């Protein structure tokens, strides 16, 4: 007679079955199962009457008959309010011989919750970068399906938002219309063995323009000028066409001991002399960038750099 191990979850969940390549029959068939943390999990050896005694093991160790969490009732094992630590390999064995009849590899976790998504046009007008996160870690391998389309009620074919293995939980949109009044919609669907959850994130491309911070910011004294500093920077490399889609820049600075920043700008050029500084004091300077017309948001501030104005020696 062939004996089977059967596992049910409260509530029931999807499941897959796989034999271990090369496994000997005496090791039993291996079945992969998943359960939600906090659920009761029931495992049975089928073709046995519930009252028929079998030997139960977890990770190769016999389960005591008086265990308060792993409750044995003949050919059925119940894991009460199963926790993450209860993941492992459960097996039922023929009494006397110890022959493994069936094995179940149990993994505990959660179905994914609804992702939180956002998109920014950091490479306008060529690319839109989108990212997402899950507030709670599902503790199980979770895949993400990412698509987008134009128009809230669009029936057109959905395009793929391309994911990169180098940047988990992010994708890139590179086929879109600029200056379109029709919204785009990003769909992110999280899928794991316990379930799936989706979010729809609508946006208008020009509303989400947000450049990366300016790069290679430098500050140097101006010879002979005790109250001036020369600030230089480059547009962010991720901004592809600054000659056709220019940026405007703001500078903020403060000297050692100051509690607030002073602001200068906006500037179209990438080299500015700021005036009216404190002689001999160290000044900390940062630069940000925004779309020239004013769409979207300003970038984050560049990392601070410092210098003192020129001084007589």
HELIX and SHEET records of a PDB file:
HELIX    1   1 UNK A   25  UNK A   27  5                                   3    
HELIX    2   2 UNK A   84  UNK A   86  5                                   3    
HELIX    3   3 UNK A  205  UNK A  208  5                                   4    
SHEET    1   A 4 UNK A   4  UNK A   9  0                                        
SHEET    2   A 4 UNK A  41  UNK A  46 -1                                        
SHEET    3   A 4 UNK A  76  UNK A  79 -1                                        
SHEET    4   A 4 UNK A  70  UNK A  73 -1                                        
SHEET    1   B 5 UNK A  29  UNK A  36  0                                        
SHEET    2   B 5 UNK A 100  UNK A 109  1                                        
SHEET    3   B 5 UNK A  88  UNK A  93 -1                                        
SHEET    4   B 5 UNK A  55  UNK A  58 -1                                        
SHEET    5   B 5 UNK A  61  UNK A  62 -1                                        
SHEET    1   C 4 UNK A 116  UNK A 123  0                                        
SHEET    2   C 4 UNK A 127  UNK A 133 -1                                        
SHEET    3   C 4 UNK A 167  UNK A 173 -1                                        
SHEET    4   C 4 UNK A 162  UNK A 164 -1                                        
SHEET    1   D 4 UNK A 159  UNK A 160  0                                        
SHEET    2   D 4 UNK A 143  UNK A 150 -1                                        
SHEET    3   D 4 UNK A 184  UNK A 192 -1                                        
SHEET    4   D 4 UNK A 195  UNK A 203 -1                                        
SHEET    1   E 3 UNK A 215  UNK A 221  0                                        
SHEET    2   E 3 UNK A 229  UNK A 234 -1                                        
SHEET    3   E 3 UNK A 271  UNK A 274 -1                                        
SHEET    1   F 4 UNK A 262  UNK A 267  0                                        
SHEET    2   F 4 UNK A 247  UNK A 255 -1                                        
SHEET    3   F 4 UNK A 282  UNK A 291 -1                                        
SHEET    4   F 4 UNK A 305  UNK A 308 -1                                        
END                                                                             
